[in-house]
Amino acid sequence: MHAMRRTLLALALCGTLLSSGAAAEAAPEPPHGQLFRYGGHPRQNITVYGDGGTPLVIVHGGYWSKDTDWSGWARWFAARGFTVYDTDYRLTSDAVWPAQRDDVLAALHWVQRREDGRRPLVLGSSAGGHLALQAGAYGAGWARTRGVVALSPVASPQRAWRDGGRQGASAERRALRRAAVRLADCVPGDGAGRACRARWTDLSVSSHASGADDAPLLLIHSAGDFVPRTHSSELAGAERGAGLGDITVRTVSGSAHGGPLLRGAGMAQSVLRWLRGHA
């Protein structure tokens, strides 16, 4: 059923893309994917689309707790010259932090081996944007990726926790607050123990900002995004302060979040240009 769902959603998305401005650039028939495993857990798998192009790793969102389908966009980028690695990872129902980051780092290592040492680009959305940014900043991120595109990234789960607790917070922000607690497996605040406080600090991408050792960044939010631009502007400030110069933070109109940002006027092509410029 899971495979059938992904196939049907992919076909629907590909049809939408081919009939919209996002597909203004002519492309061949989208390629089929091939499944590989990078670890022993059932979720530690990668579906590969295309062959021989610049490697691009996609990290899906879904509150760190559910799988979301990116196969349509994986095919779209593969049809435009990338070898796309659509990557799954353990969810919070399987393990808590830092298992999710560990999985993404292991997947990137697997991709580099398959690509004879070539560093991939990374594209992440929402919670997957958080993981993509962690991959680009944790340790020497530049050694594992040539650049990160993050759509509505939850760069600071602790900020998401605070925002979701404010009076009048939207249902999405409240859900993200609960998801962040599940990810950390503890509640931040004055009563939190040392291990809990350290885990929430580790979850914040800016805590790993090391400037020139980190990957270039393209960070995108919408004006009405329930994960606000502040997540990215704070990270950008930390990275620039540490010496990283190649950072772009964009805000587009509307209230799209994550993957749907790519359906905005010219956005898919803009991301495509950035990726090609960093290949």
Backbone bond lengths (Angstrom), bond angles and torsions (degrees), N, CA, C in turn:
res aa  C-N    CA-C-N  psi(-1)  N-CA   C-N-CA  omega(-1)  CA-C   N-CA-C  phi
1 M - - - 1.460 - - 1.527 111.32 -
2 H 1.366 115.49 -41.27 1.470 119.43 179.75 1.521 110.65 -60.81
3 A 1.352 116.63 -44.98 1.467 120.28 -179.48 1.522 110.47 -64.56
4 M 1.358 116.20 -40.54 1.466 119.58 179.52 1.519 110.63 -63.88
5 R 1.361 116.23 -41.43 1.472 119.20 178.97 1.515 111.81 -60.48
6 R 1.332 115.63 -46.18 1.463 119.38 -179.43 1.517 110.70 -62.10
7 T 1.355 116.30 -39.67 1.470 119.69 -179.06 1.512 111.31 -65.40
8 L 1.357 116.79 -46.83 1.459 119.98 -179.04 1.519 111.85 -64.05
9 L 1.358 117.10 -42.49 1.460 119.97 177.73 1.516 111.61 -64.07
10 A 1.322 115.86 -38.49 1.468 119.75 179.97 1.510 111.21 -64.48
11 L 1.349 116.30 -43.23 1.460 119.44 179.63 1.523 110.84 -63.80
12 A 1.331 115.71 -40.62 1.462 118.97 178.82 1.515 111.44 -64.04
13 L 1.347 117.21 -44.52 1.458 120.73 -179.49 1.508 111.45 -65.76
14 C 1.338 116.68 -42.02 1.471 119.10 178.97 1.520 110.57 -61.13
15 G 1.361 116.35 -39.33 1.448 118.52 177.78 1.510 112.10 -63.73
16 T 1.336 116.24 -40.62 1.468 120.70 177.34 1.511 111.15 -62.80
17 L 1.324 116.79 -44.21 1.464 120.71 -178.22 1.518 111.13 -63.90
18 L 1.324 116.32 -42.53 1.459 119.55 -175.69 1.520 111.96 -70.50
19 S 1.336 116.50 -16.91 1.461 119.11 -179.93 1.522 112.07 -103.82
20 S 1.336 118.01 6.60 1.464 121.28 -175.54 1.511 111.02 -120.44
21 G 1.359 114.23 174.07 1.453 119.85 177.76 1.501 113.05 -64.33
22 A 1.334 117.96 -22.76 1.463 120.33 -179.62 1.505 111.61 -62.71
23 A 1.343 117.81 -22.68 1.454 121.73 -178.20 1.524 111.41 -108.69
24 A 1.332 116.29 31.05 1.456 119.60 -178.11 1.515 111.44 -60.49
25 E 1.326 116.73 -30.26 1.452 120.78 177.75 1.519 109.06 -80.01
26 A 1.322 117.67 121.76 1.457 121.69 -179.19 1.519 110.15 -60.96
27 A 1.336 115.73 141.74 1.463 119.79 -178.34 1.518 109.36 -146.08
28 P 1.329 117.76 153.96 1.451 121.02 177.19 1.514 111.56 -70.58
29 E 1.328 116.27 175.45 1.456 121.80 176.98 1.527 110.00 -54.60
30 P 1.357 118.26 128.86 1.468 119.85 -179.63 1.522 111.44 -57.88
31 P 1.324 117.94 136.84 1.464 120.65 -176.05 1.519 112.47 -76.45
32 H 1.321 115.21 158.69 1.455 121.11 174.67 1.524 109.19 -82.29
33 G 1.342 116.18 156.76 1.447 120.92 -178.53 1.520 112.20 -97.06
34 Q 1.328 115.24 156.66 1.453 122.63 176.69 1.523 108.64 -126.39
35 L 1.328 116.98 129.09 1.459 122.21 -173.72 1.526 111.22 -88.56
36 F 1.340 114.99 134.17 1.459 122.80 174.75 1.528 108.39 -131.30
37 R 1.327 116.70 162.18 1.457 122.04 175.55 1.523 109.55 -115.06
38 Y 1.324 115.97 137.39 1.472 119.67 175.13 1.518 111.34 -109.73
39 G 1.357 117.25 0.28 1.458 122.20 178.60 1.508 110.50 -160.43
40 G 1.314 116.72 -178.79 1.445 121.19 -174.06 1.508 115.73 -86.99
41 H 1.349 117.93 -18.16 1.459 120.60 -179.90 1.527 109.93 -76.15
42 P 1.351 118.04 145.34 1.476 119.94 -178.92 1.523 114.65 -55.60
43 R 1.337 118.24 -27.66 1.467 119.32 -179.92 1.531 112.74 -87.26
44 Q 1.302 117.90 -8.51 1.463 120.38 -178.93 1.525 109.62 -84.65
45 N 1.332 113.55 72.88 1.459 119.52 -178.95 1.519 111.14 -138.51
46 I 1.314 114.52 160.92 1.462 123.23 -178.58 1.521 107.97 -134.38
47 T 1.326 116.46 132.66 1.459 120.68 171.88 1.518 108.00 -103.46
48 V 1.339 116.10 124.41 1.463 121.60 -173.95 1.525 109.39 -103.86
49 Y 1.338 114.71 130.98 1.461 122.13 177.64 1.525 108.25 -120.38
50 G 1.324 117.20 129.51 1.458 120.97 178.93 1.513 111.51 84.43
51 D 1.336 114.19 175.58 1.467 119.10 -177.61 1.526 108.78 -160.62
52 G 1.322 115.42 134.75 1.455 120.08 173.91 1.506 115.74 90.78
53 G 1.333 117.83 -8.36 1.457 120.46 179.79 1.515 112.35 -91.72
54 T 1.318 115.35 179.62 1.462 120.16 176.05 1.522 109.73 -59.44
55 P 1.329 119.29 129.20 1.467 120.12 -178.75 1.524 112.58 -70.20
56 L 1.322 116.06 133.30 1.456 123.74 178.64 1.522 108.62 -132.10
57 V 1.320 117.24 118.20 1.453 122.72 178.07 1.530 108.89 -95.50
58 I 1.323 116.46 128.38 1.469 121.70 175.97 1.524 108.48 -106.81
59 V 1.344 115.73 131.37 1.465 121.97 179.13 1.527 107.70 -118.64
60 H 1.328 116.80 113.20 1.465 120.99 -174.46 1.531 111.67 -73.91
61 G 1.329 114.72 159.89 1.450 121.69 173.58 1.521 111.54 -96.47
62 G 1.353 115.17 -158.22 1.458 119.92 -179.27 1.517 112.91 120.97
63 Y 1.348 116.87 38.13 1.466 122.02 176.01 1.531 112.28 59.58
64 W 1.303 118.78 25.37 1.468 124.55 -176.38 1.530 112.09 58.64
65 S 1.336 116.62 10.13 1.462 119.83 -171.06 1.520 114.25 -125.85
66 K 1.326 117.76 -6.35 1.459 119.14 179.67 1.520 110.05 -149.03
67 D 1.315 113.89 154.18 1.454 121.44 178.15 1.521 108.93 -81.28
68 T 1.320 118.01 135.54 1.462 122.11 172.33 1.516 108.63 -122.53
69 D 1.313 115.77 147.98 1.459 121.36 -169.04 1.524 112.05 -88.04
70 W 1.334 116.33 118.20 1.456 122.47 176.74 1.528 112.15 -116.09
71 S 1.321 117.01 14.56 1.459 119.16 -175.08 1.533 112.39 -64.92
72 G 1.339 116.98 -32.48 1.468 118.85 178.87 1.518 112.29 -64.73
73 W 1.340 116.32 -47.38 1.461 119.64 177.65 1.528 111.06 -69.06
74 A 1.332 117.48 -32.36 1.464 119.67 175.88 1.520 110.21 -59.70
75 R 1.318 116.61 -43.95 1.469 120.73 177.45 1.530 111.10 -65.21
76 W 1.328 115.86 -38.36 1.469 120.03 -178.71 1.528 110.65 -62.18
77 F 1.331 117.13 -47.33 1.463 120.00 179.08 1.529 111.16 -69.49
78 A 1.327 117.60 -35.87 1.467 119.93 178.22 1.523 110.74 -64.07
79 A 1.340 116.68 -36.82 1.455 120.47 178.60 1.521 112.41 -68.72
80 R 1.314 117.41 -11.08 1.458 122.62 179.67 1.525 112.25 -111.57
81 G 1.320 115.67 23.03 1.456 120.06 166.53 1.510 116.97 105.74
82 F 1.343 118.51 2.03 1.454 120.65 179.59 1.528 110.89 -98.27
83 T 1.316 115.88 151.07 1.459 120.41 163.31 1.520 105.82 -94.11
84 V 1.322 116.60 112.53 1.452 121.72 -169.80 1.522 110.24 -101.53
85 Y 1.329 115.13 132.17 1.454 123.02 179.00 1.527 108.48 -113.38
86 D 1.324 116.34 95.52 1.464 122.78 -179.09 1.527 107.72 -81.19
87 T 1.336 115.91 108.38 1.464 122.20 -163.57 1.522 112.96 -106.73
88 D 1.322 115.76 131.17 1.461 122.20 172.03 1.528 109.41 -102.10
89 Y 1.305 116.40 163.24 1.464 121.83 -178.15 1.521 108.32 -152.61
90 R 1.319 116.76 164.69 1.458 120.43 178.25 1.533 110.70 -63.42
91 L 1.308 114.86 136.51 1.461 121.40 179.67 1.526 109.64 -92.57
92 T 1.337 116.42 174.35 1.459 119.17 -178.65 1.525 111.84 -68.53
93 S 1.324 118.16 -16.96 1.464 120.37 172.83 1.531 110.99 -74.34
94 D 1.316 117.54 -16.44 1.469 122.32 179.84 1.526 112.06 -98.32
95 A 1.330 116.61 -40.12 1.471 121.50 -175.13 1.517 108.39 -166.53
96 V 1.328 116.49 157.89 1.459 121.25 178.87 1.530 109.03 -101.07
97 W 1.308 114.35 175.49 1.464 122.60 -179.16 1.534 110.87 -56.56
98 P 1.338 118.48 138.76 1.468 129.02 10.40 1.523 115.12 -99.35
99 A 1.341 119.00 27.56 1.467 120.76 -177.31 1.528 111.78 -56.52
100 Q 1.337 117.10 -38.21 1.458 120.32 -177.33 1.536 111.05 -65.75
101 R 1.330 116.30 -43.96 1.467 118.72 176.63 1.521 110.59 -66.05
102 D 1.326 116.63 -41.73 1.467 119.62 178.31 1.520 110.94 -55.72
103 D 1.334 116.31 -41.29 1.463 119.83 -178.77 1.520 111.72 -66.29
104 V 1.332 116.67 -44.03 1.468 119.45 -179.60 1.530 110.47 -64.54
105 L 1.322 117.40 -40.75 1.463 119.81 177.33 1.523 111.02 -64.13
106 A 1.343 116.84 -40.20 1.470 120.30 177.62 1.526 110.58 -65.19
107 A 1.334 117.13 -38.81 1.461 120.55 178.27 1.529 110.79 -64.42
108 L 1.334 117.22 -42.59 1.465 120.29 178.70 1.531 110.80 -63.81
109 H 1.318 117.02 -38.29 1.465 120.31 176.65 1.524 110.31 -63.19
110 W 1.327 116.89 -41.89 1.470 121.63 177.90 1.531 110.47 -61.77
111 V 1.327 115.88 -43.94 1.470 120.27 179.67 1.520 110.71 -62.86
112 Q 1.322 117.82 -44.33 1.460 120.75 179.70 1.525 111.80 -60.24
113 R 1.317 116.68 -40.62 1.471 119.76 177.50 1.526 110.17 -63.48
114 R 1.314 116.28 -43.80 1.477 120.00 -179.78 1.519 111.45 -66.14
115 E 1.329 116.37 -29.58 1.463 121.92 -177.52 1.531 112.29 -95.63
116 D 1.329 116.90 18.41 1.471 121.83 178.91 1.525 112.48 55.23
117 G 1.325 115.36 40.85 1.463 120.53 175.28 1.516 115.22 92.61
118 R 1.328 118.75 -8.24 1.468 119.68 178.66 1.521 110.93 -66.20
119 R 1.319 115.98 131.63 1.456 120.35 178.23 1.522 109.84 -79.88
120 P 1.323 117.89 130.76 1.462 119.65 179.43 1.525 112.29 -82.17
121 L 1.300 115.51 162.53 1.448 122.71 163.09 1.521 107.69 -84.15
122 V 1.328 117.25 159.78 1.462 121.11 -179.29 1.526 109.23 -131.42
123 L 1.331 115.83 135.22 1.460 122.91 175.03 1.525 107.86 -124.29
124 G 1.336 117.01 121.27 1.457 121.22 -179.78 1.509 111.37 -129.60
125 S 1.337 115.55 152.13 1.458 121.58 -176.65 1.517 110.65 -126.37
126 S 1.346 117.73 127.29 1.456 124.03 174.25 1.532 110.55 58.10
127 A 1.341 118.71 -116.88 1.461 119.99 175.77 1.517 110.58 -61.49
128 G 1.326 117.20 -34.66 1.464 120.85 174.71 1.517 111.84 -68.42
129 G 1.343 116.73 -28.38 1.456 120.14 173.17 1.514 111.25 -65.72
130 H 1.322 116.73 -38.72 1.464 121.33 174.82 1.527 110.29 -58.53
131 L 1.341 116.78 -46.04 1.468 120.59 -178.97 1.523 111.28 -68.43
132 A 1.335 117.01 -37.83 1.461 120.34 177.52 1.526 110.67 -63.23
133 L 1.341 116.66 -42.15 1.464 120.31 178.41 1.523 111.57 -67.86
134 Q 1.317 117.31 -37.20 1.460 119.67 174.50 1.535 109.81 -59.10
135 A 1.324 116.83 -42.60 1.472 120.09 179.42 1.517 111.65 -62.69
136 G 1.335 116.96 -32.52 1.455 120.63 -179.21 1.505 114.72 -83.93
137 A 1.346 117.47 -11.25 1.467 120.41 -175.86 1.518 114.03 -122.03
138 Y 1.310 117.82 -25.80 1.462 120.59 -175.58 1.531 109.74 -70.02
139 G 1.326 115.99 123.45 1.467 118.44 -174.80 1.520 109.02 65.52
140 A 1.320 115.86 -135.52 1.472 121.60 176.58 1.530 108.37 -99.04
141 G 1.345 116.29 85.66 1.454 120.61 -176.28 1.516 113.93 -61.08
142 W 1.338 116.44 -32.00 1.460 120.77 -179.85 1.526 111.85 -60.69
143 A 1.306 117.51 -26.14 1.464 121.03 -179.05 1.522 112.07 -72.58
144 R 1.349 117.38 -17.81 1.469 118.84 -177.13 1.520 114.06 -115.00
145 T 1.354 118.47 -16.46 1.460 119.34 179.17 1.525 110.72 -146.82
146 R 1.324 116.12 145.26 1.467 121.63 -179.94 1.518 112.21 -82.83
147 G 1.319 117.14 -14.86 1.459 119.65 -179.88 1.516 110.51 171.97
148 V 1.337 115.55 154.97 1.460 121.82 -177.16 1.521 110.02 -126.19
149 V 1.326 115.73 128.42 1.461 122.32 168.03 1.519 106.60 -105.27
150 A 1.338 117.11 125.12 1.457 121.33 -179.12 1.523 109.32 -125.02
151 L 1.321 116.13 122.09 1.460 123.54 179.95 1.530 108.55 -99.87
152 S 1.314 117.19 117.69 1.474 122.59 -177.91 1.527 112.05 50.21
153 P 1.329 118.75 48.05 1.461 118.89 -174.41 1.528 112.96 -70.48
154 V 1.325 115.84 138.47 1.465 121.23 173.65 1.532 106.38 -85.18
155 A 1.322 115.71 73.33 1.459 120.34 -173.60 1.523 112.06 -66.84
156 S 1.333 116.58 -25.04 1.469 120.93 178.68 1.523 109.21 -130.35
157 P 1.326 118.17 93.71 1.472 119.58 176.23 1.525 113.23 -57.59
158 Q 1.345 117.76 -28.91 1.460 118.77 178.37 1.528 110.57 -69.16
159 R 1.326 117.78 -38.21 1.470 120.26 173.85 1.525 109.81 -62.04
160 A 1.331 116.59 -41.76 1.469 119.97 177.88 1.524 110.47 -61.15
161 W 1.320 117.16 -38.10 1.461 121.22 177.41 1.531 110.54 -63.58
162 R 1.331 116.68 -44.36 1.475 120.15 178.83 1.524 110.87 -64.80
163 D 1.334 116.83 -46.96 1.466 120.34 -177.29 1.527 111.38 -61.84
164 G 1.333 115.81 -37.10 1.462 119.30 -178.86 1.512 113.98 -72.49
165 G 1.329 116.82 -13.44 1.461 120.91 178.82 1.506 113.91 -97.59
166 R 1.335 117.42 -1.42 1.465 120.20 -178.97 1.532 110.31 -75.20
167 Q 1.319 115.53 151.68 1.458 120.61 177.04 1.529 109.44 -61.23
168 G 1.323 116.28 132.44 1.452 121.02 179.85 1.509 114.71 81.07
169 A 1.335 118.17 8.22 1.472 120.51 179.28 1.521 109.87 -59.52
170 S 1.324 115.95 142.76 1.460 121.24 -179.55 1.522 110.55 -67.53
171 A 1.330 115.52 163.47 1.466 120.40 178.00 1.518 110.80 -59.80
172 E 1.342 116.77 -36.61 1.465 119.80 179.99 1.529 111.29 -66.35
173 R 1.325 116.22 -40.95 1.474 118.90 178.99 1.522 111.30 -68.68
174 R 1.320 117.38 -36.25 1.463 119.64 177.02 1.533 110.31 -66.56
175 A 1.332 115.94 -39.53 1.471 119.51 178.46 1.527 110.74 -65.42
176 L 1.330 116.81 -38.63 1.463 120.17 179.18 1.534 110.41 -67.83
177 R 1.315 117.36 -36.54 1.478 121.00 176.08 1.530 109.92 -58.67
178 R 1.343 116.55 -47.37 1.464 120.23 179.70 1.526 110.86 -64.46
179 A 1.325 116.36 -38.62 1.466 120.26 -179.72 1.520 111.38 -65.28
180 A 1.324 116.61 -38.53 1.467 120.12 179.10 1.526 111.13 -64.48
181 V 1.331 116.80 -37.98 1.467 120.20 177.60 1.520 110.26 -66.37
182 R 1.328 116.91 -40.77 1.475 119.17 176.91 1.524 110.69 -62.02
183 L 1.322 116.34 -39.69 1.456 120.59 -179.45 1.526 110.99 -64.15
184 A 1.333 116.65 -47.46 1.468 120.99 -178.59 1.521 112.30 -76.36
185 D 1.327 116.20 -23.42 1.465 122.53 -177.90 1.528 111.59 64.56
186 C 1.324 116.26 26.94 1.459 121.46 174.11 1.524 107.88 -167.36
187 V 1.326 116.31 165.07 1.463 122.25 -177.16 1.524 108.88 -104.69
188 P 1.335 117.75 129.50 1.469 119.15 178.70 1.523 111.02 -74.60
189 G 1.311 115.77 176.55 1.457 119.81 178.18 1.523 111.52 123.91
190 D 1.320 115.06 -177.41 1.469 121.00 -174.20 1.527 112.77 -61.05
191 G 1.339 116.44 -30.95 1.456 118.95 -176.77 1.517 114.20 -88.41
192 A 1.319 117.49 1.02 1.456 120.10 -177.17 1.527 110.72 -73.14
193 G 1.319 115.83 144.30 1.452 120.67 177.30 1.516 111.62 -76.46
194 R 1.333 115.88 173.20 1.462 120.80 -176.63 1.516 112.01 -60.92
195 A 1.340 117.44 -42.99 1.462 120.65 -178.79 1.523 110.77 -64.42
196 C 1.313 116.75 -39.64 1.473 120.93 178.42 1.521 110.69 -64.98
197 R 1.324 117.25 -46.01 1.468 120.30 179.72 1.523 110.37 -61.60
198 A 1.325 117.14 -39.88 1.469 120.69 179.34 1.521 110.84 -64.83
199 R 1.328 116.37 -36.71 1.472 119.32 -179.83 1.521 110.80 -67.30
200 W 1.337 117.57 -41.62 1.464 119.71 178.67 1.530 110.95 -66.55
201 T 1.310 117.94 -35.94 1.467 120.28 175.34 1.515 110.40 -63.80
202 D 1.321 116.69 -44.37 1.459 121.59 179.46 1.525 111.51 -62.08
203 L 1.323 117.14 -32.84 1.461 121.41 178.90 1.523 112.14 -66.31
204 S 1.323 118.11 -27.86 1.457 121.94 -179.29 1.522 110.37 -75.73
205 V 1.323 116.76 122.63 1.467 120.06 -177.62 1.523 110.77 -63.16
206 S 1.327 117.36 -36.29 1.467 119.99 -177.05 1.520 112.00 -62.85
207 S 1.329 117.83 -23.41 1.464 120.07 178.62 1.528 111.89 -67.77
208 H 1.330 116.61 -14.64 1.465 121.02 -179.77 1.528 112.41 -107.42
209 A 1.336 117.12 3.44 1.460 120.24 -176.77 1.519 110.93 -60.27
210 S 1.327 116.09 124.06 1.467 119.83 179.66 1.523 112.16 -133.39
211 G 1.333 116.25 19.36 1.454 120.01 171.04 1.511 114.84 70.14
212 A 1.332 115.86 -119.49 1.462 121.07 -172.32 1.517 113.38 -62.89
213 D 1.318 118.50 -19.37 1.460 121.44 177.08 1.519 112.50 -79.20
214 D 1.326 117.51 -7.32 1.454 121.41 -175.31 1.528 111.17 -102.61
215 A 1.331 115.12 166.60 1.463 121.21 -174.81 1.531 111.39 -82.37
216 P 1.343 118.22 149.53 1.467 121.40 171.68 1.526 110.82 -57.20
217 L 1.331 116.54 152.30 1.454 121.00 -172.13 1.520 112.46 -131.41
218 L 1.332 115.90 137.35 1.457 123.70 165.02 1.521 106.45 -121.57
219 L 1.333 116.50 114.94 1.458 123.21 -173.35 1.525 109.11 -118.03
220 I 1.338 117.00 125.83 1.464 120.75 -171.77 1.524 110.56 -131.12
221 H 1.327 115.62 131.57 1.469 122.82 172.94 1.523 107.45 -134.09
222 S 1.326 115.89 163.45 1.463 120.16 168.10 1.526 108.91 -97.18
223 A 1.327 115.68 162.30 1.471 120.00 -178.01 1.531 111.32 -61.72
224 G 1.332 116.77 -34.46 1.459 120.81 -179.11 1.513 113.42 -103.37
225 D 1.312 117.60 19.85 1.461 122.92 -177.70 1.533 110.37 -61.73
226 F 1.346 117.67 136.45 1.465 118.22 176.66 1.526 112.01 -75.08
227 V 1.336 117.08 -11.94 1.471 121.44 164.77 1.529 105.38 -105.31
228 P 1.319 118.34 98.28 1.467 120.58 -168.16 1.525 113.40 -71.69
229 R 1.318 114.38 163.97 1.462 122.88 179.70 1.534 111.95 -55.90
230 T 1.332 117.66 -25.71 1.460 120.64 -178.30 1.523 111.98 -54.16
231 H 1.331 117.36 -34.75 1.462 120.13 177.26 1.526 110.60 -54.50
232 S 1.318 116.00 -45.71 1.462 120.24 -176.39 1.521 112.51 -81.19
233 S 1.334 117.33 -36.15 1.466 118.63 -178.60 1.531 110.55 -66.82
234 E 1.323 117.86 -36.53 1.462 120.16 176.60 1.521 111.21 -65.42
235 L 1.332 116.53 -42.98 1.466 119.87 177.55 1.523 110.48 -63.61
236 A 1.339 116.36 -44.40 1.458 119.67 179.81 1.524 111.25 -59.46
237 G 1.334 116.31 -40.97 1.466 119.61 178.05 1.518 111.82 -62.08
238 A 1.330 117.00 -42.36 1.462 120.35 179.41 1.521 111.21 -65.50
239 E 1.323 116.75 -41.78 1.468 120.12 -178.91 1.530 111.23 -69.78
240 R 1.312 117.21 -41.04 1.470 119.56 178.04 1.526 110.14 -65.03
241 G 1.328 116.69 -39.64 1.451 119.98 177.82 1.518 112.57 -62.55
242 A 1.350 115.98 -27.82 1.467 120.72 178.78 1.523 112.60 -89.46
243 G 1.351 116.42 -5.73 1.456 118.86 174.27 1.511 117.27 112.62
244 L 1.338 119.07 5.31 1.466 120.92 177.30 1.525 109.18 -85.94
245 G 1.326 116.58 123.07 1.454 119.70 -176.03 1.514 114.99 -99.11
246 D 1.332 118.16 -26.93 1.466 121.86 -173.70 1.527 109.93 -87.68
247 I 1.328 115.41 79.12 1.469 122.11 179.87 1.523 108.25 -135.23
248 T 1.325 115.56 131.50 1.460 121.16 174.29 1.515 108.29 -127.17
249 V 1.336 116.57 126.74 1.462 122.34 174.86 1.525 107.58 -115.10
250 R 1.335 116.44 123.31 1.464 120.74 -177.32 1.513 110.14 -121.65
251 T 1.328 114.70 142.81 1.459 121.05 172.03 1.521 107.78 -122.61
252 V 1.321 116.39 126.44 1.465 120.57 -180.00 1.519 108.58 -111.04
253 S 1.306 116.32 162.88 1.459 121.18 -178.42 1.535 110.50 -70.73
254 G 1.329 114.96 163.28 1.450 120.29 177.05 1.514 112.18 93.80
255 S 1.327 115.37 -164.95 1.467 120.72 -177.56 1.525 111.89 -132.36
256 A 1.319 117.54 21.01 1.466 120.48 179.28 1.518 110.17 -62.53
257 H 1.318 114.82 149.60 1.461 121.09 -179.58 1.522 109.99 -131.25
258 G 1.331 116.45 132.74 1.459 120.63 174.93 1.514 113.69 66.49
259 G 1.323 116.31 -134.68 1.463 121.95 -176.01 1.515 115.07 -51.67
260 P 1.348 120.04 -41.71 1.461 120.37 178.96 1.529 114.41 -58.02
261 L 1.341 118.45 -17.89 1.465 119.60 174.03 1.522 111.03 -57.66
262 L 1.320 117.43 -32.12 1.464 120.58 -178.02 1.517 112.24 -68.51
263 R 1.324 117.63 -16.65 1.460 120.23 179.59 1.524 112.32 -84.85
264 G 1.331 117.01 -6.42 1.459 120.28 177.74 1.518 111.67 -67.37
265 A 1.312 115.74 161.08 1.461 121.50 -175.78 1.527 111.56 -55.72
266 G 1.308 116.38 114.51 1.461 121.96 175.25 1.510 115.26 74.21
267 M 1.343 119.50 0.24 1.455 120.16 -173.09 1.528 112.33 -70.49
268 A 1.328 117.17 -43.11 1.470 118.76 179.70 1.522 110.51 -60.43
269 Q 1.332 116.49 -40.74 1.462 119.79 179.25 1.525 111.08 -67.90
270 S 1.326 116.99 -36.07 1.461 120.51 178.66 1.524 110.66 -64.96
271 V 1.322 116.85 -44.61 1.466 120.56 177.06 1.517 110.21 -63.59
272 L 1.324 116.26 -40.83 1.465 120.49 178.62 1.527 110.99 -59.21
273 R 1.331 117.52 -43.44 1.463 120.88 178.69 1.525 111.27 -62.53
274 W 1.346 116.36 -41.99 1.470 119.52 -179.73 1.527 109.86 -63.54
275 L 1.311 116.26 -44.67 1.457 119.41 179.44 1.519 111.73 -61.49
276 R 1.303 116.98 -44.48 1.479 120.26 179.19 1.515 110.83 -64.66
277 G 1.340 116.42 -34.57 1.460 119.16 179.07 1.515 113.79 -70.70
278 H 1.338 117.09 -15.50 1.450 121.65 -179.96 1.535 112.49 -113.08
279 A 1.314 115.71 9.17 1.473 119.98 -178.18 1.527 110.91 -71.64
